């Protein structure tokens, strides 16, 4: 199934195993555009003020991108927010929006927090559950109220389930550590849970709030 693939500007994005299809939409954000092209890909779009690339790197990006969207450094949205706004307008029919280089790799903590908190913005409400953040040691997805089946295709060692808001009737079933329906008045981190051998899914449900789920390869 075709998807939108975004490489954000964080250092060391997990591109080693990235495989794309001809119908995929490939987007680079600021220095992430340069990294994607250096990895051998031609971009559908590149977004940013490009203050983190040199003049020669910017020329390289322009030569290997179908459409470049350049913005001033002084603006109200981050480069990733601008890219997602464009995706929301033009590619919202895609079921998966995979984002590399947004959560880790030794980047700035303020960028990390901005990238996490954007899922709480009402303007991105319709694509929140399509977002799939991918890093070398962990992956993250975000869930709105309802009943969800969590799988483990990457064979992660741990599953951390973290609320980003107050949550009502939060319930976890089929995991090593289960949770009866419980209300939490503050954001809460239930980390290092595990899948049970021979049970492929964990059930997550809640009636109000926003929850992030992280698949973690190890604890180092």
Buried (B, 14 or more C-beta within 10 A) or exposed (E): EBBBBBBBBBEBBBBEEBEBEEEBBBBBBBBBBBBBBEEEBEBBBBBBBBEEBEEEBBEBBEEBBEEBBEBEEEEEEBBBBBBBBBBBEEBEEBEBBBBBBBBBBEBEEEBBEBBBEBBEEEEBEEBBBBBBBBBBBBBBBBBBBEEBEBEBEEEBBBBBBBBBEBBBBBBBEBBBEEBEEEEBEEBBEBEEBBBEEEEEBBBBBBBEBBBBBBBBBEEE
